[in-house]
C-alpha cells in the first residue's frame, strides 16, 4: 500500500485531481462518458441521426449472421491448457469472439431499438457475468497462488482481460441503460455487482499490482487497465465520495505512466504496442477531460504531445512499419485511427493528423469491433473523423529518438521511394525485448528487405524463463554480429555505448559501439556505423542512393576462439553470388543488391520456413539468414552495402 500520493506531470498540472477536488468537478454517471446514449436519436437514428451508415451496415451484416448461432464458449479445458501445454490462444480467441459479438449486437440495438437485439445484448452481458473469470489465463496467478489451473473465483485477478470486460459492460450501460431497464430489469444491478467484485474491489484492495509501476517499471498494461477502470467507475459507481476516490487512484496510476514517457514520446515496445500503451493513456485522459468538464489539458504535458507523432515516425511506407520488440512489420491496418486523429487535433500535430486521415477511406467503415466497444462507439460518434478525407502520410525524412536510440532515415520527406534505413541502439532490457542492439532494417520503396522477423504466436514460453529460446527473440536472428560464437545477452546492462548521429541533406548516420551487448570481457570495441547516402538533386525520382553498414572491431587476443560472424535476415527471394546477394522484395516491390567487402569473406545462407501465421502472414513462407564469417583476427572491418538494382 502506497503511503504517499505520487505526483507526476498530471498531478502537477492539475492539483484538483484529488478525491476532494474530483468530488465537485466530475460529471454525474449519466453524462460522464463522451458518447450519447441510444436515447439520443439525433445520433443513433439511421435516418435522422449522424451515425455512419457504412460502418453500421458492416457491423449489421456480421451481427445478423450471429443470430441463431450458439455464443462462443470459453472452456475450463481451454483455460487449463495454458498451465498444461502453454497454449493461451485457444481460450483467448473464444473470449475475443464472445466480446466482439456482444459489441456488434450493442451497436445494432442502439440504432434499431429492436427488442430482438436488446435480448441479444442481454444474453451476451449475462454470459460475461457468468464467465468464471474475466482474466486471461496467461496473466492469472491462480496456479502460482492456489495451485489451480482454472480460475479461483474468490480471488479475481485484475489484468488486461478483466479491464476489457468491465470497460465493455460500462460502455453498454451508457449506451443502452434505458432499454435494458425496460426489457431486462435487474440486469444492470448484476453488472454493477460483478464489476465491483471482479474489478473495483481488487483495484482498491490490492495496491501491489505489477502494472501500477510502483517500482518504476511502467509498461502498456498501466494505461490500458486504468483507462477501462476509469470508464467503469465513471459509469457504474453512484456514490460521489467513492467515485472521486477511485478516479483519483486512476489519475495517480496513469500519472506514473505519463511520468515515464520520454520527452521525445518514444515507446520502447514499438509501434504495435503504442496503440495499447501511449494511445490508451491519451484516450483515458480524453475521457477524463470530458468527465471533468475540460479541466485537464494534455497539451501542457510535452511528452504526451510528442508521443502523438510516434506512429508516423515509425512508418516505412504503405502498410509497413519499423517493428521493434514484439511487433509485426506489417501490422493490422484497422487500428483506432480516430483516436490518433482526435489526439493529433488536440495537441496541434498536423503531421500526425494527416497520418491518421490517410487511413480514413471514403466508402469504408470508420472502425470495427475488434479494438473494443469503447473505441468503436467513439469512432461512430466522432463527426470530425467521419467527415475526414484521405490525406498523404508525412513520411519524415529523418527521425531520431534519443530515448530509445532509434534512427529512421529516407532520401526525402513525403515519399517511400528508394531506400529507407532504420537502426537501433538501446539495450536488451526493454519491454517485450528482443536481443537486437545495433540491428538494422532496410526497406525498398517502403517494403523491408533486410528485416526484423517480429514474433510468433504468444504462448507460456513467450514471457517465461525460456523466452530467449524462441528464435525470433535471439540476436542470432537479428541483424547483428555474433562475436567469437557469443550472442547478445538479455538485460538492461547489455546495451549500446558511445552512440552518435549525423543527419544533413547528403546523408544520415548512426554510429555506436555494440561491445556492451555481449557477455564477453575480450571485446574492446565493436563499432557499427550505418549510413544512408541520399541521391543528388539531379535524380529526384530515387530518393536514396545506398545504405552502408560498416563494422570495425578490436578484440583481445584469444587463442582458439571461434570466428566472429555478422548475421543479416532477408525477406523475399534471395539469389546468392560471390560477395553479394540479389534480393527481390516481398510482393515484387523491387530488387536490391547486398554486397560485402572483403568479398572473399565466406558466407552462407540458411532458409527458415515459417509455420506460424503471425510470421508467414507478413513474410510469406520463409525468411533467409545470411551469415558472413569475418574470421578470428582480433581486429578487422566488414562493409555491407545495399543498393537498388536499377
Order of alpha helices (4+ residues) and beta strands (2+ residues): alpha-alpha-alpha-alpha-alpha-alpha-alpha-alpha-alpha-alpha-alpha-alpha-alpha-alpha-alpha-alpha-alpha-beta-beta-alpha-alpha-alpha-alpha-beta-beta-beta-beta-beta-beta-beta-beta-beta-beta-beta-beta-beta-beta-beta-beta-beta-alpha-beta-beta
